[in-house]
């Protein structure tokens, strides 16, 4: 018999990432598994694009936001 304390709770593999644009320095928060391309609000540069799994991030990653 298993006790309730021994049951493992799955943790998500996705998270939100803070990205800074390399050209203009604007900061954007992006979902790590985005399904659409994310453009910079300042200069229009593509910061993240969909790859079917994790996003391809072309900006500077500042950090991962805690859940």
MARMARFI-502497 format. One record per atom (N, C-alpha, C, O, CB): x, y negated, z negated. Coordinates in steps of 0.001 Angstrom, whole numbers, plus 500000, padded with zeros to 6 digits. Glycine has a CB too. Layout:
BEGIN
XYZ/...
# end
This chain:
BEGIN
500828501160500000/500000500000500000/500894498748500000/501838498661499215/499046500018498791/500599497790500872/501404496568500915/500771495493500057/499550495353499992/501566496068502357/501620494753499415/501148493653498586/501045492403499443/501709492290500473/502089493418497375/500241491503499032/500009490274499777/501288489423499909/501444488707500898/498910489463499098/502184489492498945/503417488722498994/504379489239500066/505247488493500520/504094488749497639/504241490490500474/505156491099501431/504736490911502877/505459491333503779/505284492552501144/503594490292503127/503120490097504486/503839488895505087/503816487803504521/501577489900504520/504479489103506238/505214488033506900/504262487156507698/503376487657508391/506305488609507815/504447485860507598/503638484913508347/504480484435509522/505584483928509322/503163483712507448/503973484590510758/504762484159511910/504902482638511951/503976481903511609/504124484661513206/506087482182512378/506341480754512504/506349480387513984/506820481166514812/507686480361511823/505837479220514320/505805478831515732/507206478600516300/508111478162515590/504969477571515905/507367478896517569/508648478701518232/508708477358518942/509760476963519446/508905479822519220/507591476662518981/507552475360519631/507524474260518580/507149474491517430/506331475249520564/507923473067518988/507936471934518079/507957470641518888/507978470672520118/509151472008517124/507949469517518198/508029468225518849/509460467711518744/510113467858517711/507028467222518222/509937467104519834/511311466652519924/511328465163520225/510582464690521082/512084467442521001/512175464425519525/512352463003519795/513483462846520805/514590463339520592/512652462208518481/513190462143521921/514147461988523017/514388460506523265/513464459698523173/513635462686524311/515637460147523580/515970458774523937/516409458744525396/517194459582525841/517081458202523005/515890457764526129/516244457602527540/517691457161527646/518138456289526901/515311456581528239/518426457767528575/519843457440528754/520026456076529420/521034455409529188/520534458522529587/519055455649530253/519190454390530982/518813453180530143/519605452248530005/518342454424532221/517592453186529574/517102451982528905/517064452091527383/516915451074526706/515733451659529405/517195453292526828/517231453461525380/515875453597524710/515800453607523481/517936452326524782/514798453702525484/513460453879524902/513339455271524286/513918456236524784/512358453665525978/512573455358523187/512396456635522490/511005457187522763/510023456445522788/512621456470520969/510933458517522968/509685459203523269/509649460501522475/510675461161522312/509540459475524798/508464460871521978/508279462165521313/507592463096522317/506549462766522880/507428462023519976/508208464275522526/507754465217523546/507562466589522917/508317466975522025/508760465291524722/506548467335523380/506344468720522968/507390469583523659/507645469410524850/504898469209523306/507993470502522931/509114471289523468/508719472214524619/509576472589525419/509725472111522366/507465472581524719/506996473456525794/505990472699526671/504916473220526972/506352474753525212/506332471485527075/505409470667527847/505099471297529205/505943471967529800/505984469270528038/503876471073529683/503447471644530960/503411470610532065/503087470937533207/502085472279530818/503736469375531748/503791468322532760/505064467509532560/505683467558531497/502532467407532689/505446466767533586/506658465967533450/506362464722532619/505291464125532730/507218465575534840/507330464343531786/507193463184530910/508177462128531398/509375462382531519/507452463559529402/507640460919531678/508474459836532174/508685458801531083/507864458658530177/507847459188533416/509792458085531181/510114457006530249/509137455861530458/508808455513531592/511580456521530436/508678455279529362/507723454182529470/508407452889529913/507740451984530413/507013453968528136/509715452789529739/510443451577530109/510878451552531563/510578450600532283/511644451426529237/511582452592532004/512167452559533347/511561453579534314/511832453511535513/513643452792533251/510757454512533831/510126455490534712/510958456718535003/510548457552535811/509783454846535981/512107456859534378/512972458039534560/512292459275533966/511645459179532923/514372457814533894/512431460429534616/511861461675534102/512716462160532941/513907462420533111/511772462763535219/512103462283531742/512833462715530550/512684464201530282/513608464827529762/512362461939529348/511543464776530626/511310466208530409/510404466726531524/509457466054531933/510672466475528998/510706467919532005/509884468527533042/509615469985532686/510393470619531973/510570468417534426/508521470495533184/508091471857532874/508972472871533590/509393472656534726/506619472061533265/509244473984532903/510028475054533524/509338476411533379/509908477439533743/511428475111532905/508122476414532853/507414477667532628/507543478140531202/506714478922530737/507920478728533561/508550477693530502/508768478041529103/509130476763528360/508294475868528232/509888479132528946/510349476662527872/510790475419527240/511007474362528315/511374474673529448/512091475641526413/510774473116527942/510926472018528879/512402471758529176/513265471967528324/510263470755528330/512675471302530388/514021470888530754/514159469422530363/513537468558530981/514306471110532289/514961469134529351/515090467785528815/516327467137529413/517427467686529344/515168467801527263/516132465949530007/517262465261530648/517722464052529842/518738463449530187/516881464820532061/517013463677528788/517434462567527939/518256463059526757/518547464249526641/516221461788527444/518627462133525884/519403462478524697/518462462901523584/517568462138523217/520283461291524246/518639464092523039/517789464619521965/518237463992520650/519378464168520221/517861466189521892/517320463255520015/517634462606518740/517386463530517560/518084463450516549/516813461337518580/516403464399517680/516118465330516594/514808466049516795/514027465708517683/516101464608515278/514571467046515965/513346467829515996/512477467372514833/512951467281513701/513642469367515919/511217467087515105/510314466637514070/509838467831513245/509506468878513803/509121465882514682/509804467681511931/509355468745511042/507852468907511135/507120467978511476/509771468458509598/507422470099510826/505983470392510910/505318470213509590/504110470417509474/505742471795511409/
# end
